[in-house]
Amino acid sequence: MSCPALAITMTRYCYDGDQVIAEYDGNGALVRKYVYGPGIDEPICMIDVADNNAIYYYHFDRLGSVVALSNYILLWIRHSFLTKGFKSGRGLGIR
């Protein structure tokens, strides 16, 4: 019997209080940074260091829930969310 090899990816999260402000890969390299507004749980943008410092902006519905993520030319990256905070598997993941 042979077992397929599993690829394991480790991500470290850096917090400032309750907010994730950075992600590091298993080698300690910075992968993403997060910028927040003045309110609690109010992400403004994500900077993807691994993608040449690409900036992605969060978009909210009337209740303040994140419903989309776009880049600087307003290309929608993700717009399909499920209930209870789980995201669909399309596009770039929102953390």
Secondary structure, DSSP 8 states (H G I E B T S, - for coil): ----------EEEEEETTEEEEEEETTS-EEEEEEE-SSTT-EEEEEEGGGTTEEEEEEE-TTS-EEEEE-TT--EEE--B-GGG-B-SSSS---
